[in-house]
Amino acid sequence: MNEILSLLADPAAWAALVTLVVMEVVLGIDNLVFISILSNKLPPEHRQRVRRIGISLALIMRLVLLSTIAIIVGLTAPVFDLGITGPAGSHGEPGFETAFSWRDLILIAGGAFLIWKATKEIHHTVDPGKSDDMLERDKSTIVISNVGSAIFQIILLDLVFSIDSILTAVGMTDHLPIMVVAVLIAVTVMLLAADPLGNFINNNPTVVMLALGFLLMIGTVLIAEGFGAHVPKGYIYTAMAFSAGVEGLNMLARKRDAKKSS
């Protein structure tokens, strides 16, 4: 209790909290885009429930991981090394390395899953033929299996994004209460934004393709991070914001043309 009271009176703690909340919200965007795309494959009556379950699981995973910070930090220790490193960059660090930790392996597996899932969804969007996919929206006879499959895939990606989120929090502050509050605020924002974002993506087919492109990029970045190639997050989110801005202009142009034609 004394620690919490001292943090409340510390301006540096408040600055750390605001910074961490912003970082956690930004990192949560990736998680939220995946949940939105996956939930939109389900019948409308199940989408909100699956989004709520997915975000609640993300919160639970983050809080559980925060309670085992010592173990999480230990995930960054190398478990094996292939002895291969890339050429040195401008700061003297290798472009990539093969000293893999458990965190690296989790990021690589999560990135590969994201690339596979996004590629599969892009193929279904470009070539909407009949398929045996468990998440085809016209298969009303296997709704329960659909929901179960969606939740299982969300759990897998929640784990990847949660580990990345908590390691970011650990790197920014040493105070557990600040981490917990930042995670709670970030997940609350995700919860409030889930339905509007999901409905917006579902109602705009071109945005679906853009979001799938984002998932491809995020998956590639996760794999690169797993191989020790650091990609500045600012570049990634700037590219995403620029692409979203261009798509917004296209949507305004299409809406204007539709008004003229009507």
Secondary structure, 3 states (H helix, E strand, C coil): CHHHHHHHCCHHHHHHHHHHHHHHHHHHHHHHHHHHHHHCCCCHHHHHHHHHHHHHHHHHHHHHHHCCHHHHHHCCCEEEEEEEECCECCCCCECCEEEEEHHHHHHHHHHHHHHHHHHHHHHHHHCCCCCCCCCCCCCHHHHHHHHHHHHHHHHHHHHHHHHHHHHHHHHHCCCHHHHHHHHHHHHHHHHHHHHHHHHHHHHCHHHHHHHHHHHHHHHHHHHHHHCCCCCCHHHHHHHHHHHHHHHHHHHHHHHHHHHHHC
